[in-house]
Amino acid sequence: MKAHVYHTFAELNAAFEKVILDLGNLKEITYFRSEELRAMYKTLVRIRAQANREFISVLSEREAANALHFEHLCGQGALGSPQTGSD
């Protein structure tokens, strides 16, 4: 898996965290307290959780496929050269 994928995933989570924290701070200010603001806050938390679940699922599948691929490569012999003998 490319490092930029994990980096982008981390940046996305950091951005969600900032928005959620800032919105959480605003909803504590008396004149910003409203059901709509609380609903937005809950929606953002839910969206972040759903996105993380989806991304982690995809990344997990991809990493498992990569691991299998490299296990097969390692089984081919030293430095990736095919093993001699008949199969």
Beta strands, then each sheet from edge to edge (+ up, - down):
end
